[in-house]
Amino acid sequence: MSKFIPIVAGITGTLTVSAVGGYLLSTQNTTIVRNKFKDAIIDLDRENDLITKKLTKLKDASTRPTNLKLKSAQTKEKVSSNSGLNEFKEGCKEIYDSVFEKKESELFKDFQNYCAKTNKDKIGEGEWATTGAQWNNRFAKLNQDNTKPISPSLIAVSKKESNNGDSLKRWCDEKADAVFEGDENKEFKDVKSFCGKTD
């Protein structure tokens, strides 16, 4: 069974399906993806540049998504650019209107990889650390009183015995692709402080 349960029944859905869905909603403590990750939802009618970026990523991916409409979009995109746009949008909408269960689920991976704004999307490609970033110097700042990190994950990195900046770079690379969870999210604040283009 899918890790996500679609919430909004289609116009052609039967009364039985709708009734079952309503029963599940009334008896379970459910959290909808678009509500839990509201800051990461892409406006599929307006954010065209970001949609193009995600569609290209889907096309170039070496693995297949779980969502059937995203699979169809990927297949079409490999043949002709933008031919899978409608299926892409429909697939993302299905995920947005589904029940969130856990970040380890396959469909959450679809959400993160193709249908969500990431930390790097929010900051902007041009504002991200470049190949010339001074990672060792950045790492040293992790243990200075006025620049210490606030997120548990980066605090753990700061406590490593080595002062090599590689561990910080790996953290930034990982958090670049993490779902954006709001400006007040501690990890996002640390991403802005330590992963931007300014040393």
N, CA, C and O of each residue as an XYZ file, in Angstrom:
796
protein
N       0.847     -1.197      0.000
C       0.000      0.000      0.000
C       0.878      1.241      0.000
O       1.931      1.268      0.637
N       0.444      2.255     -0.710
C       1.224      3.477     -0.793
C       1.440      4.084      0.576
O       0.571      4.005      1.444
N       2.596      4.689      0.768
C       2.897      5.375      2.011
C       2.110      6.665      2.129
O       1.999      7.226      3.220
N       1.560      7.145      1.017
C       0.735      8.337      1.028
C      -0.686      7.953      0.648
O      -0.882      7.156     -0.270
N      -1.683      8.503      1.334
C      -3.076      8.225      1.028
C      -3.679      9.460      0.392
O      -3.788     10.486      1.065
N      -4.084      9.415     -0.891
C      -4.668     10.592     -1.533
C      -5.884     11.071     -0.762
O      -6.718     10.273     -0.333
N      -5.976     12.389     -0.590
C      -7.056     12.950      0.209
C      -8.202     13.450     -0.653
O      -9.371     13.219     -0.344
N      -7.859     14.140     -1.740
C      -8.908     14.743     -2.551
C      -9.338     13.766     -3.628
O      -8.549     13.425     -4.508
N     -10.586     13.310     -3.568
C     -11.084     12.363     -4.567
C     -11.307     13.083     -5.879
O     -11.719     14.243     -5.894
N     -11.037     12.401     -6.983
C     -11.251     12.986     -8.296
C     -12.736     13.135     -8.569
O     -13.578     12.545     -7.891
N     -13.034     13.932     -9.572
C     -14.437     14.187     -9.905
C     -15.143     12.897    -10.274
O     -16.335     12.730    -10.015
N     -14.391     11.979    -10.886
C     -15.000     10.727    -11.310
C     -14.929      9.654    -10.239
O     -15.337      8.519    -10.483
N     -14.421      9.984     -9.061
C     -14.320      9.002     -7.988
C     -15.692      8.569     -7.514
O     -16.643      9.348     -7.578
N     -15.808      7.358     -7.047
C     -17.100      6.850     -6.594
C     -17.405      7.333     -5.194
O     -16.518      7.771     -4.462
N     -18.658      7.247     -4.838
C     -19.090      7.633     -3.507
C     -18.418      6.762     -2.467
O     -18.089      7.225     -1.375
N     -18.215      5.494     -2.810
C     -17.594      4.569     -1.863
C     -16.186      5.007     -1.522
O     -15.805      5.024     -0.351
N     -15.408      5.363     -2.539
C     -14.036      5.802     -2.302
C     -14.028      7.056     -1.447
O     -13.233      7.171     -0.514
N     -14.907      7.992     -1.761
C     -14.975      9.231     -0.997
C     -15.353      8.957      0.449
O     -14.797      9.554      1.370
N     -16.300      8.052      0.639
C     -16.743      7.734      1.991
C     -15.628      7.096      2.797
O     -15.430      7.421      3.968
N     -14.898      6.180      2.159
C     -13.783      5.537      2.852
C     -12.724      6.563      3.213
O     -12.178      6.544      4.317
N     -12.433      7.471      2.263
C     -11.446      8.504      2.535
C     -11.866      9.378      3.698
O     -11.052      9.719      4.556
N     -13.158      9.744      3.726
C     -13.657     10.551      4.828
C     -13.573      9.825      6.150
O     -13.260     10.420      7.181
N     -13.858      8.512      6.115
C     -13.776      7.717      7.338
C     -12.347      7.667      7.857
O     -12.104      7.797      9.057
N     -11.396      7.475      6.930
C      -9.995      7.421      7.346
C      -9.563      8.734      7.969
O      -8.870      8.750      8.986
N      -9.977      9.842      7.352
C      -9.610     11.144      7.887
C     -10.195     11.389      9.261
O      -9.588     12.061     10.095
N     -11.383     10.840      9.494
C     -12.046     11.084     10.769
C     -11.528     10.184     11.875
O     -11.747     10.463     13.053
N     -10.839      9.101     11.509
C     -10.397      8.151     12.526
C      -8.886      8.131     12.708
O      -8.381      7.481     13.623
N      -8.165      8.832     11.850
C      -6.717      8.845     11.967
C      -6.217     10.255     12.215
O      -6.834     11.238     11.805
N      -5.091     10.326     12.891
C      -4.446     11.617     13.095
C      -3.581     11.894     11.875
O      -2.403     11.538     11.853
N      -4.158     12.526     10.864
C      -3.481     12.672      9.580
C      -2.834     14.045      9.432
O      -3.315     15.043      9.968
N      -1.745     14.062      8.700
C      -1.057     15.298      8.361
C      -0.858     15.325      6.856
O      -0.264     14.407      6.290
N      -1.346     16.363      6.209
C      -1.266     16.470      4.760
C       0.049     17.133      4.366
O       0.497     18.076      5.018
N       0.656     16.638      3.305
C       1.956     17.139      2.863
C       1.931     18.650      2.660
O       2.829     19.347      3.132
N       0.917     19.169      1.964
C       0.896     20.600      1.670
C       0.734     21.441      2.931
O       1.099     22.616      2.938
N       0.196     20.858      3.990
C       0.066     21.588      5.247
C       1.347     21.524      6.075
O       1.783     22.528      6.638
N       1.937     20.348      6.144
C       3.150     20.179      6.953
C       4.344     20.901      6.337
O       5.187     21.443      7.052
N       4.411     20.905      5.005
C       5.552     21.506      4.314
C       5.087     22.665      3.431
O       5.484     22.776      2.271
N       4.245     23.521      3.997
C       3.619     24.596      3.220
C       4.638     25.542      2.594
O       4.392     26.102      1.525
N       5.778     25.721      3.253
C       6.790     26.631      2.714
C       7.521     26.047      1.512
O       8.181     26.774      0.770
N       7.406     24.742      1.320
C       8.124     24.071      0.229
C       7.251     23.808     -0.993
O       7.743     23.319     -2.010
N       5.961     24.127     -0.903
C       5.052     23.852     -2.015
C       5.327     24.807     -3.174
O       5.381     26.023     -2.991
N       5.496     24.249     -4.353
C       5.744     25.043     -5.558
C       4.412     25.513     -6.142
O       3.477     24.722     -6.269
N       4.324     26.776     -6.492
C       3.138     27.287     -7.186
C       3.218     26.806     -8.630
O       3.952     27.374     -9.439
N       2.475     25.776     -8.944
C       2.572     25.128    -10.248
C       1.974     25.948    -11.384
O       2.076     25.563    -12.548
N       1.357     27.064    -11.056
C       0.804     27.946    -12.085
C       1.692     29.157    -12.360
O       1.507     29.849    -13.361
N       2.655     29.415    -11.474
C       3.416     30.657    -11.603
C       4.938     30.489    -11.590
O       5.643     31.214    -12.293
N       5.441     29.562    -10.818
C       6.902     29.461    -10.654
C       7.521     28.644    -11.794
O       8.022     27.537    -11.596
N       7.469     29.224    -12.974
C       7.855     28.492    -14.182
C       9.330     28.116    -14.221
O       9.677     27.021    -14.664
N      10.201     29.009    -13.766
C      11.634     28.709    -13.793
C      11.958     27.523    -12.897
O      12.740     26.647    -13.268
N      11.352     27.502    -11.717
C      11.595     26.399    -10.790
C      11.001     25.102    -11.328
O      11.598     24.035    -11.181
N       9.839     25.189    -11.944
C       9.215     24.005    -12.545
C      10.110     23.434    -13.641
O      10.301     22.220    -13.723
N      10.655     24.302    -14.476
C      11.562     23.849    -15.536
C      12.781     23.155    -14.948
O      13.231     22.132    -15.463
N      13.310     23.711    -13.874
C      14.470     23.119    -13.198
C      14.139     21.726    -12.670
O      14.927     20.794    -12.835
N      12.986     21.583    -12.041
C      12.591     20.287    -11.479
C      12.297     19.274    -12.589
O      12.622     18.093    -12.463
N      11.688     19.740    -13.660
C      11.364     18.851    -14.773
C      12.644     18.342    -15.441
O      12.718     17.182    -15.848
N      13.633     19.200    -15.549
C      14.927     18.790    -16.103
C      15.600     17.771    -15.196
O      16.189     16.800    -15.669
N      15.512     17.996    -13.902
C      16.085     17.042    -12.949
C      15.408     15.684    -13.076
O      16.068     14.646    -13.038
N      14.081     15.699    -13.228
C      13.332     14.454    -13.405
C      13.775     13.744    -14.678
O      13.975     12.529    -14.680
N      13.925     14.495    -15.747
C      14.341     13.922    -17.032
C      15.717     13.276    -16.924
O      15.932     12.184    -17.448
N      16.645     13.939    -16.250
C      18.034     13.485    -16.194
C      18.295     12.446    -15.110
O      19.385     11.877    -15.047
N      17.307     12.194    -14.259
C      17.505     11.255    -13.150
C      17.774      9.846    -13.674
O      17.158      9.400    -14.643
N      18.699      9.158    -13.019
C      19.027      7.781    -13.421
C      18.084      6.767    -12.794
O      18.060      5.603    -13.193
N      17.305      7.211    -11.808
C      16.349      6.329    -11.144
C      14.929      6.762    -11.474
O      14.698      7.882    -11.929
N      13.989      5.866    -11.241
C      12.586      6.133    -11.536
C      11.864      6.594    -10.277
O      12.089      6.031     -9.206
N      10.998      7.608    -10.378
C      10.187      7.992     -9.226
C       9.150      6.923     -8.918
O       8.932      6.015     -9.720
N       8.519      7.027     -7.772
C       7.472      6.079     -7.384
C       6.108      6.495     -7.933
O       5.343      5.657     -8.410
N       5.814      7.776     -7.864
C       4.525      8.280     -8.338
C       4.344      7.980     -9.822
O       5.227      8.275    -10.627
N       3.207      7.398    -10.187
C       2.983      6.954    -11.560
C       2.963      8.109    -12.560
O       3.447      7.967    -13.683
N       2.414      9.232    -12.164
C       2.357     10.367    -13.088
C       3.735     10.995    -13.279
O       4.056     11.484    -14.362
N       4.540     10.979    -12.228
C       5.914     11.447    -12.392
C       6.702     10.493    -13.285
O       7.552     10.923    -14.065
N       6.417      9.195    -13.167
C       7.057      8.221    -14.060
C       6.708      8.514    -15.514
O       7.575      8.504    -16.388
N       5.432      8.775    -15.759
C       4.984      9.080    -17.114
C       5.633     10.361    -17.624
O       6.051     10.441    -18.779
N       5.712     11.360    -16.750
C       6.346     12.625    -17.129
C       7.809     12.413    -17.487
O       8.307     12.987    -18.455
N       8.491     11.591    -16.708
C       9.907     11.316    -16.969
C      10.095     10.648    -18.329
O      10.984     11.016    -19.098
N       9.247      9.662    -18.613
C       9.326      8.953    -19.896
C       9.121      9.912    -21.064
O       9.859      9.864    -22.048
N       8.124     10.777    -20.955
C       7.838     11.724    -22.036
C       8.953     12.754    -22.199
O       9.307     13.128    -23.318
N       9.502     13.208    -21.071
C      10.551     14.224    -21.137
C      11.809     13.707    -21.818
O      12.524     14.470    -22.468
N      12.079     12.428    -21.672
C      13.264     11.845    -22.307
C      13.116     11.795    -23.829
O      14.098     11.643    -24.556
N      11.880     11.924    -24.295
C      11.612     11.935    -25.738
C      11.558     13.364    -26.271
O      12.130     13.673    -27.316
N      10.857     14.236    -25.532
C      10.676     15.614    -25.999
C      10.488     16.545    -24.805
O       9.664     16.277    -23.931
N      11.242     17.630    -24.766
C      11.172     18.577    -23.659
C       9.775     19.172    -23.520
O       9.129     19.532    -24.505
N       9.329     19.264    -22.273
C       8.028     19.833    -21.897
C       6.834     18.972    -22.269
O       5.695     19.354    -22.001
N       7.066     17.823    -22.877
C       5.937     16.950    -23.219
C       5.347     16.281    -21.980
O       4.214     15.801    -22.010
N       6.106     16.252    -20.906
C       5.615     15.632    -19.680
C       5.180     16.634    -18.631
O       4.966     16.273    -17.474
N       5.045     17.900    -19.030
C       4.741     18.958    -18.067
C       3.424     18.732    -17.341
O       3.369     18.869    -16.119
N       2.369     18.389    -18.059
C       1.062     18.200    -17.422
C       1.088     17.061    -16.415
O       0.560     17.188    -15.311
N       1.712     15.932    -16.804
C       1.803     14.799    -15.881
C       2.655     15.157    -14.668
O       2.370     14.719    -13.553
N       3.698     15.950    -14.885
C       4.538     16.393    -13.776
C       3.716     17.182    -12.761
O       3.787     16.920    -11.560
N       2.943     18.140    -13.242
C       2.124     18.955    -12.347
C       1.081     18.103    -11.630
O       0.847     18.282    -10.435
N       0.459     17.183    -12.351
C      -0.553     16.315    -11.744
C       0.070     15.424    -10.674
O      -0.522     15.210     -9.616
N       1.259     14.908    -10.951
C       1.938     14.063     -9.974
C       2.283     14.824     -8.711
O       2.106     14.313     -7.605
N       2.777     16.044     -8.871
C       3.107     16.857     -7.702
C       1.850     17.197     -6.901
O       1.871     17.179     -5.670
N       0.759     17.505     -7.599
C      -0.493     17.805     -6.900
C      -0.970     16.600     -6.096
O      -1.459     16.755     -4.977
N      -0.832     15.410     -6.656
C      -1.208     14.193     -5.927
C      -0.409     14.073     -4.635
O      -0.955     13.744     -3.582
N       0.871     14.340     -4.726
C       1.730     14.241     -3.548
C       1.370     15.319     -2.533
O       1.306     15.038     -1.336
N       1.133     16.543     -2.989
C       0.762     17.631     -2.082
C      -0.495     17.297     -1.284
O      -0.605     17.655     -0.112
N      -1.444     16.609     -1.924
C      -2.730     16.318     -1.295
C      -2.765     14.937     -0.649
O      -3.838     14.365     -0.455
N      -1.613     14.411     -0.322
C      -1.516     13.090      0.286
C      -1.133     13.187      1.751
O      -0.660     14.222      2.219
N      -1.343     12.104      2.457
C      -1.005     12.043      3.875
C       0.493     11.824      4.041
O       1.063     10.893      3.472
N       1.117     12.686      4.820
C       2.532     12.513      5.133
C       2.667     11.462      6.222
O       1.990     11.518      7.248
N       3.552     10.503      5.981
C       3.782      9.454      6.963
C       5.159      9.553      7.594
O       5.291      9.604      8.816
N       6.187      9.579      6.751
C       7.553      9.707      7.268
C       8.483     10.127      6.141
O       8.197      9.910      4.963
N       9.593     10.727      6.520
C      10.539     11.218      5.521
C      11.284     10.091      4.820
O      11.897     10.304      3.774
N      11.232      8.905      5.388
C      11.926      7.774      4.775
C      11.107      7.099      3.676
O      11.617      6.210      2.994
N       9.866      7.497      3.492
C       9.010      6.838      2.503
C       9.444      7.195      1.083
O      10.044      8.243      0.847
N       9.131      6.313      0.150
C       9.518      6.517     -1.240
C       8.833      7.743     -1.846
O       9.449      8.489     -2.607
N       7.572      7.945     -1.511
C       6.879      9.082     -2.094
C       7.331     10.410     -1.497
O       7.242     11.447     -2.153
N       7.816     10.385     -0.260
C       8.403     11.624      0.255
C       9.672     11.954     -0.529
O       9.986     13.122     -0.761
N      10.393     10.916     -0.931
C      11.587     11.148     -1.755
C      11.204     11.795     -3.086
O      11.916     12.663     -3.590
N      10.070     11.362     -3.652
C       9.573     12.019     -4.868
C       9.292     13.495     -4.600
O       9.647     14.362     -5.398
N       8.656     13.762     -3.479
C       8.344     15.135     -3.091
C       9.625     15.952     -2.975
O       9.734     17.035     -3.550
N      10.579     15.434     -2.239
C      11.833     16.154     -2.022
C      12.607     16.357     -3.321
O      13.130     17.442     -3.576
N      12.676     15.327     -4.126
C      13.508     15.378     -5.330
C      12.924     16.232     -6.446
O      13.666     16.887     -7.177
N      11.590     16.231     -6.584
C      10.998     16.834     -7.776
C       9.907     17.873     -7.520
O       9.680     18.732     -8.371
N       9.238     17.822     -6.391
C       8.040     18.643     -6.202
C       8.148     19.654     -5.067
O       7.171     20.340     -4.766
N       9.297     19.762     -4.437
C       9.439     20.652     -3.289
C      10.537     21.685     -3.517
O      11.519     21.427     -4.213
N      10.352     22.848     -2.923
C      11.449     23.807     -2.851
C      12.460     23.288     -1.832
O      12.093     22.876     -0.732
N      13.710     23.312     -2.204
C      14.771     22.894     -1.298
C      15.423     24.127     -0.677
O      15.130     25.259     -1.059
N      16.305     23.890      0.278
C      17.034     25.004      0.881
C      17.808     25.792     -0.172
O      17.843     27.022     -0.135
N      18.422     25.084     -1.103
C      19.199     25.762     -2.145
C      18.287     26.524     -3.097
O      18.650     27.600     -3.570
N      17.111     25.979     -3.381
C      16.139     26.700     -4.208
C      15.774     28.026     -3.554
O      15.675     29.057     -4.219
N      15.576     27.983     -2.245
C      15.165     29.180     -1.510
C      16.273     30.231     -1.497
O      16.012     31.416     -1.703
N      17.495     29.801     -1.258
C      18.616     30.741     -1.188
C      18.976     31.270     -2.570
O      19.301     32.447     -2.731
N      18.917     30.398     -3.557
C      19.244     30.790     -4.924
C      20.585     30.237     -5.356
O      21.553     30.244     -4.595
N      20.628     29.762     -6.580
C      21.848     29.149     -7.115
C      23.030     30.107     -7.044
O      24.140     29.702     -6.699
N      22.797     31.369     -7.369
C      23.878     32.347     -7.393
C      24.379     32.762     -6.032
O      25.440     33.377     -5.920
N      23.626     32.434     -4.991
C      24.021     32.804     -3.634
C      24.643     31.640     -2.876
O      24.958     31.773     -1.693
N      24.826     30.504     -3.537
C      25.380     29.314     -2.881
C      26.905     29.339     -2.953
O      27.488     30.005     -3.808
N      27.535     28.608     -2.046
C      28.994     28.531     -2.000
C      29.559     28.056     -3.336
O      29.021     27.138     -3.955
N      30.630     28.677     -3.769
C      31.269     28.315     -5.027
C      32.428     27.356     -4.768
O      32.722     27.010     -3.624
N      33.073     26.940     -5.838
C      34.204     26.013     -5.707
C      35.380     26.652     -4.976
O      36.261     25.946     -4.486
N      35.399     27.973     -4.899
C      36.494     28.651     -4.208
C      36.223     28.930     -2.741
O      36.998     29.643     -2.103
N      35.161     28.396     -2.197
C      34.813     28.641     -0.793
C      35.919     28.155      0.145
O      36.525     27.108     -0.083
N      36.170     28.921      1.190
C      37.206     28.593      2.174
C      36.581     27.749      3.296
O      36.222     28.269      4.352
N      36.461     26.456      3.049
C      35.740     25.592      3.979
C      36.446     25.438      5.319
O      35.782     25.312      6.347
N      37.766     25.446      5.331
C      38.488     25.350      6.603
C      38.206     26.566      7.478
O      38.002     26.435      8.685
N      38.194     27.743      6.872
C      37.886     28.958      7.624
C      36.443     28.942      8.117
O      36.155     29.371      9.234
N      35.560     28.456      7.291
C      34.154     28.368      7.696
C      33.989     27.407      8.870
O      33.233     27.664      9.807
N      34.717     26.291      8.794
C      34.638     25.318      9.886
C      35.111     25.945     11.192
O      34.515     25.707     12.243
N      36.168     26.738     11.137
C      36.697     27.380     12.348
C      35.647     28.275     12.999
O      35.602     28.396     14.223
N      34.805     28.900     12.184
C      33.771     29.787     12.721
C      32.699     29.032     13.503
O      31.965     29.622     14.295
N      32.618     27.716     13.271
C      31.613     26.928     13.992
C      31.845     26.949     15.495
O      30.914     26.736     16.272
N      33.077     27.204     15.905
C      33.403     27.167     17.331
C      33.735     28.538     17.899
O      34.295     28.643     18.990
N      33.394     29.581     17.167
C      33.548     30.935     17.682
C      32.237     31.383     18.309
O      31.161     31.135     17.764
N      32.335     32.039     19.450
C      31.144     32.356     20.240
C      30.071     33.106     19.459
O      28.881     32.850     19.645
N      30.469     34.015     18.601
C      29.472     34.848     17.908
C      28.964     34.234     16.610
O      28.098     34.808     15.950
N      29.499     33.065     16.237
C      29.054     32.439     14.985
C      28.739     30.956     15.153
O      28.738     30.216     14.169
N      28.476     30.515     16.357
C      28.197     29.092     16.581
C      26.876     28.686     15.929
O      25.941     29.484     15.873
N      26.797     27.457     15.440
C      25.554     26.971     14.825
C      24.469     26.747     15.868
O      24.748     26.662     17.063
N      23.229     26.654     15.401
C      22.102     26.461     16.317
C      21.349     25.159     16.071
O      20.557     24.737     16.914
N      21.583     24.519     14.931
C      20.877     23.263     14.643
C      21.667     22.084     15.198
O      22.896     22.079     15.118
N      20.987     21.082     15.760
C      21.684     19.913     16.319
C      22.612     19.228     15.324
O      23.692     18.770     15.697
N      22.201     19.155     14.066
C      23.023     18.442     13.083
C      24.340     19.163     12.811
O      25.373     18.513     12.651
N      24.321     20.487     12.757
C      25.572     21.213     12.512
C      26.388     21.356     13.789
O      27.616     21.427     13.729
N      25.733     21.400     14.932
C      26.468     21.386     16.203
C      27.296     20.114     16.297
O      28.437     20.142     16.758
N      26.717     18.995     15.858
C      27.443     17.722     15.867
C      28.667     17.795     14.962
O      29.724     17.266     15.304
N      28.530     18.444     13.813
C      29.671     18.612     12.905
C      30.750     19.463     13.564
O      31.939     19.179     13.422
N      30.343     20.497     14.279
C      31.304     21.417     14.902
C      32.135     20.746     15.983
O      33.220     21.222     16.315
N      31.641     19.651     16.533
C      32.337     18.966     17.621
C      33.329     17.919     17.129
O      33.985     17.258     17.935
N      33.442     17.764     15.822
C      34.416     16.820     15.286
C      35.822     17.308     15.621
O      36.093     18.509     15.593
N      36.707     16.375     15.937
C      38.061     16.743     16.351
C      38.846     17.403     15.221
O      39.637     18.315     15.463
N      38.633     16.953     14.008
C      39.361     17.524     12.882
C      38.834     18.915     12.562
O      37.633     19.168     12.655
N      39.734     19.815     12.184
C      39.300     21.150     11.762
C      39.221     21.249     10.248
O      39.199     22.339      9.677
N      39.180     20.086      9.614
C      39.075     20.032      8.158
C      37.679     20.464      7.726
O      36.683     19.988      8.271
N      37.605     21.354      6.760
C      36.312     21.876      6.331
C      35.489     20.922      5.497
O      34.355     21.238      5.136
N      36.041     19.750      5.181
C      35.299     18.800      4.342
C      33.990     18.370      4.985
O      32.988     18.180      4.296
N      33.996     18.215      6.307
C      32.776     17.774      6.994
C      31.683     18.835      6.899
O      30.504     18.505      6.779
N      32.070     20.098      6.952
C      31.098     21.183      6.791
C      30.584     21.229      5.356
O      29.390     21.424      5.128
N      31.476     21.052      4.395
C      31.053     21.045      2.994
C      30.055     19.919      2.738
O      29.057     20.112      2.043
N      30.328     18.742      3.303
C      29.397     17.614      3.131
C      28.040     17.941      3.735
O      27.004     17.605      3.161
N      28.045     18.597      4.893
C      26.789     18.985      5.545
C      26.017     19.942      4.640
O      24.810     19.784      4.453
N      26.701     20.924      4.086
C      26.041     21.889      3.201
C      25.491     21.210      1.950
O      24.384     21.514      1.507
N      26.265     20.296      1.389
C      25.798     19.576      0.196
C      24.532     18.781      0.505
O      23.612     18.717     -0.311
N      24.496     18.179      1.688
C      23.319     17.399      2.088
C      22.112     18.304      2.311
O      21.010     18.002      1.854
N      22.323     19.406      3.009
C      21.207     20.294      3.340
C      20.747     21.122      2.145
O      19.642     21.665      2.157
N      21.576     21.222      1.123
C      21.165     21.943     -0.087
C      19.917     21.317     -0.686
O      19.028     22.024     -1.161
N      19.852     19.998     -0.663
C      18.742     19.267     -1.281
C      17.634     18.909     -0.300
O      16.683     18.218     -0.663
N      17.752     19.376      0.939
C      16.709     19.105      1.930
C      15.503     20.002      1.669
O      15.646     21.115      1.165
N      14.332     19.519      2.011
C      13.100     20.295      1.830
C      13.151     21.561      2.681
O      13.461     21.504      3.871
N      12.849     22.688      2.074
C      12.799     23.961      2.793
C      11.619     23.943      3.758
O      10.477     23.725      3.355
N      11.910     24.175      5.040
C      10.862     24.098      6.062
C      10.624     25.429      6.764
O      10.176     25.458      7.910
N      10.918     26.514      6.092
C      10.601     27.832      6.634
C      11.838     28.614      7.048
O      12.875     28.038      7.375
N      11.710     29.936      7.028
C      12.835     30.810      7.364
C      13.301     30.658      8.803
O      14.460     30.939      9.108
N      12.418     30.220      9.690
C      12.781     30.092     11.094
C      13.317     28.710     11.449
O      13.683     28.466     12.599
N      13.368     27.819     10.490
C      13.932     26.491     10.725
C      15.416     26.620     11.075
O      16.152     27.332     10.392
N      15.855     25.941     12.125
C      17.235     26.102     12.596
C      18.257     25.665     11.560
O      19.282     26.321     11.377
N      17.981     24.564     10.885
C      18.930     24.115      9.870
C      19.013     25.115      8.721
O      20.096     25.359      8.189
N      17.885     25.689      8.339
C      17.921     26.670      7.258
C      18.712     27.905      7.674
O      19.451     28.469      6.867
N      18.564     28.326      8.922
C      19.345     29.471      9.401
C      20.840     29.171      9.337
O      21.635     30.028      8.952
N      21.217     27.951      9.716
C      22.629     27.565      9.634
C      23.097     27.461      8.189
O      24.234     27.811      7.872
N      22.223     26.982      7.318
C      22.561     26.921      5.893
C      22.883     28.324      5.377
O      23.863     28.510      4.656
N      22.071     29.296      5.739
C      22.316     30.672      5.300
C      23.631     31.212      5.848
O      24.326     31.970      5.171
N      23.971     30.824      7.072
C      25.174     31.349      7.721
C      26.462     30.720      7.212
O      27.494     31.387      7.136
N      26.405     29.427      6.861
C      27.647     28.704      6.581
C      27.763     28.141      5.162
O      28.835     27.676      4.777
N      26.692     28.174      4.384
C      26.729     27.540      3.060
C      26.581     28.526      1.910
O      26.557     28.123      0.747
N      26.482     29.812      2.225
C      26.342     30.812      1.173
C      27.654     31.095      0.460
O      28.682     30.496      0.778
N      27.620     32.000     -0.499
C      28.811     32.252     -1.313
C      29.837     33.127     -0.605
O      30.994     33.178     -1.022
N      29.431     33.820      0.467
C      30.348     34.718      1.167
C      31.081     33.994      2.283
O      30.457     33.369      3.140
N      32.421     34.079      2.273
C      33.223     33.461      3.334
C      33.286     34.375      4.547
O      33.917     34.031      5.547
